[in-house]
Amino acid sequence: MNKGALALLVHGGSENWSPERWKGRFDHVCEGRRVWLLPDAAFDPAEIHYAAVWKPTPGELAGFPNLRVIFNLGAGVDALMADSTLPKVPLVRVAVGDLTGRMTEYVVLHVLMHHRQELYLRACQREKCWEPRSQWPASAISVGIMGLGTLGSDAAEVLRRIGFRVSGWSRSPRQTEGIECFHGNAQLDAFLEQTNILVCLLPLTPDTRHILNRKLFAKLNRNSPMGAPVLINAGRGGLQDETDILGCLDDGTLGAASLDVFATEPLPADSPFWMHRNVVLTPHNAADTDPHEISKYVARQIERFEAGGPLENVVDPARGY
Ligand SMILES: NC(=O)c1ccc[n+]([C@@H]2O[C@H](COP(=O)([O-])OP(=O)(O)OC[C@H]3O[C@@H](n4cnc5c(N)ncnc54)[C@H](OP(=O)(O)O)[C@@H]3O)[C@@H](O)[C@H]2O)c1
């Protein structure tokens, strides 16, 4: 074993984040390379060249003098960006088809759920009430996606194929066939004014924190057959002002919301979101991380990097994503 070692620092919650499971996968894909699952008293910090991490404790990565690359085991790097002691080496985030496909499933499921009036229909079923409402076509609904990156652009494409009118909003200009693209603060209002279902797949950065607030919801379009607009947030909880969401659901500014992420996770038992009749909530599992796919992705990147090739999906610390 003479290749630089890989340190695994995984602080998760769900079964998928079992540190031993990640260790087993990395041992399998990193042939000839030592993989340390930390904390481990026996390892020498100087032998660590790579770290693969999920939610490490701030400062935990500072003690490796020969660290070359940090691999975040998910797409969002907001937790790492908040660590002022983060070593100044390239930080690589996850962008793999497996994760993207899962997020697209979530987005399509929830867009269809609101478009097809599932909240109303399930309530009718519980009450044995046979009262069909008329149903409109997908083309009557404009879905606006905030964040047209790896995840947003894939979901946009699938929704367009189903027949929705789809637009997207990003930081820099983008061009995608069949998707109306808006960018920057100057075009945000125009994007919102024609959006009936707002899907948020933004990263959490200083620029996007609490962007989902009452002022923004009030600009959404109410002229579709659905009436009040709908919010779907699978980005991060820090993107949303939760008091505003609840207030807007209660006064009709928003008709309904699907929320996968929250300011505090796990969502506290006394949160009003649990029981709200117009909220569909999921426990931050819109796009679960698959250790099998992601360990292969990291191992491939290390092999290429050691052969003198470029790293992919490197985070820009100035942008924060
Ligand atoms: N709930 C879950 O299970 C789950 C799973 C995976 C990921 N996520 C979240 O999804 C986020 C997005 O992932 P991704 O892979 O699609 O990221 P990405 O490829 O980096 O795309 C981010 C998109 O957001 C846009 N953006 C960033 N800051 C902006 C700003 N200030 N104004 C306007 N647009 C802005 C970017 O614009 P440009 O195109 O101009 O750069 C880009 O289009 C992650 O950061 C993570 O928080 C959630």
The ligand as an SDF file (V2000), in Angstrom:
LIG
                    3D

 48 52  0  0  0  0  0  0  0  0999 V2000
  -32.9890   17.2220   -0.7560 N   0  0  0  0  0  0  0  0  0  0  0  0
  -32.0540   16.4230   -1.2000 C   0  0  0  0  0  0  0  0  0  0  0  0
  -32.1270   15.1970   -1.0130 O   0  0  0  0  0  0  0  0  0  0  0  0
  -30.8990   16.9830   -1.9960 C   0  0  0  0  0  0  0  0  0  0  0  0
  -30.0440   16.1100   -2.6720 C   0  0  0  0  0  0  0  0  0  0  0  0
  -29.0260   16.6340   -3.4570 C   0  0  0  0  0  0  0  0  0  0  0  0
  -28.8580   18.0130   -3.5530 C   0  0  0  0  0  0  0  0  0  0  0  0
  -29.6940   18.8520   -2.8730 N   0  0  0  0  0  0  0  0  0  0  0  0
  -29.5290   20.3180   -2.9890 C   0  0  0  0  0  0  0  0  0  0  0  0
  -29.6330   20.6880   -4.3660 O   0  0  0  0  0  0  0  0  0  0  0  0
  -28.7040   21.7390   -4.6070 C   0  0  0  0  0  0  0  0  0  0  0  0
  -28.4430   21.8810   -6.0970 C   0  0  0  0  0  0  0  0  0  0  0  0
  -27.6570   20.8080   -6.5740 O   0  0  0  0  0  0  0  0  0  0  0  0
  -27.0280   20.8180   -8.0500 P   0  0  0  0  0  0  0  0  0  0  0  0
  -26.1840   19.6120   -8.1630 O   0  0  0  0  0  0  0  0  0  0  0  0
  -28.0800   21.0260   -9.0800 O   0  0  0  0  0  0  0  0  0  0  0  0
  -26.1180   22.1410   -7.9710 O   0  0  0  0  0  0  0  0  0  0  0  0
  -25.4080   22.9150   -9.1590 P   0  0  0  0  0  0  0  0  0  0  0  0
  -25.1870   22.0350  -10.3370 O   0  0  0  0  0  0  0  0  0  0  0  0
  -24.2480   23.6310   -8.5730 O   0  0  0  0  0  0  0  0  0  0  0  0
  -26.5160   24.0000   -9.6210 O   0  0  0  0  0  0  0  0  0  0  0  0
  -26.8590   25.0890   -8.8330 C   0  0  0  0  0  0  0  0  0  0  0  0
  -27.7630   26.0040   -9.6300 C   0  0  0  0  0  0  0  0  0  0  0  0
  -28.1820   27.0890   -8.7850 O   0  0  0  0  0  0  0  0  0  0  0  0
  -27.8850   28.3270   -9.4310 C   0  0  0  0  0  0  0  0  0  0  0  0
  -27.5810   29.3680   -8.4490 N   0  0  0  0  0  0  0  0  0  0  0  0
  -26.6790   29.3400   -7.4340 C   0  0  0  0  0  0  0  0  0  0  0  0
  -26.6710   30.5180   -6.7840 N   0  0  0  0  0  0  0  0  0  0  0  0
  -27.5890   31.3040   -7.3980 C   0  0  0  0  0  0  0  0  0  0  0  0
  -28.0360   32.6230   -7.1910 C   0  0  0  0  0  0  0  0  0  0  0  0
  -27.5330   33.4040   -6.2190 N   0  0  0  0  0  0  0  0  0  0  0  0
  -28.9930   33.1050   -8.0060 N   0  0  0  0  0  0  0  0  0  0  0  0
  -29.5020   32.3480   -9.0160 C   0  0  0  0  0  0  0  0  0  0  0  0
  -29.1290   31.0740   -9.2620 N   0  0  0  0  0  0  0  0  0  0  0  0
  -28.1710   30.5620   -8.4560 C   0  0  0  0  0  0  0  0  0  0  0  0
  -26.6790   28.0330  -10.2990 C   0  0  0  0  0  0  0  0  0  0  0  0
  -26.5340   29.0350  -11.2820 O   0  0  0  0  0  0  0  0  0  0  0  0
  -25.3900   28.9280  -12.4310 P   0  0  0  0  0  0  0  0  0  0  0  0
  -25.9270   27.8990  -13.4080 O   0  0  0  0  0  0  0  0  0  0  0  0
  -25.3510   30.2810  -13.0150 O   0  0  0  0  0  0  0  0  0  0  0  0
  -24.1310   28.4960  -11.7560 O   0  0  0  0  0  0  0  0  0  0  0  0
  -27.0320   26.6460  -10.8280 C   0  0  0  0  0  0  0  0  0  0  0  0
  -27.9040   26.7640  -11.9410 O   0  0  0  0  0  0  0  0  0  0  0  0
  -27.5040   21.3440   -3.7510 C   0  0  0  0  0  0  0  0  0  0  0  0
  -26.6730   22.4500   -3.4700 O   0  0  0  0  0  0  0  0  0  0  0  0
  -28.1480   20.7680   -2.4960 C   0  0  0  0  0  0  0  0  0  0  0  0
  -28.3120   21.7850   -1.5410 O   0  0  0  0  0  0  0  0  0  0  0  0
  -30.7080   18.3580   -2.1000 C   0  0  0  0  0  0  0  0  0  0  0  0
  1  2  1  0
  2  3  2  0
  2  4  1  0
  4  5  1  0
  4 48  2  0
  5  6  2  0
  6  7  1  0
  7  8  2  0
  8  9  1  0
  8 48  1  0
  9 10  1  0
  9 46  1  0
 10 11  1  0
 11 12  1  0
 11 44  1  0
 12 13  1  0
 13 14  1  0
 14 15  2  0
 14 16  1  0
 14 17  1  0
 17 18  1  0
 18 19  2  0
 18 20  1  0
 18 21  1  0
 21 22  1  0
 22 23  1  0
 23 24  1  0
 23 42  1  0
 24 25  1  0
 25 26  1  0
 25 36  1  0
 26 27  1  0
 26 35  1  0
 27 28  2  0
 28 29  1  0
 29 30  1  0
 29 35  2  0
 30 31  1  0
 30 32  2  0
 32 33  1  0
 33 34  2  0
 34 35  1  0
 36 37  1  0
 36 42  1  0
 37 38  1  0
 38 39  2  0
 38 40  1  0
 38 41  1  0
 42 43  1  0
 44 45  1  0
 44 46  1  0
 46 47  1  0
M  CHG  2   8   1  16  -1
M  END
$$$$
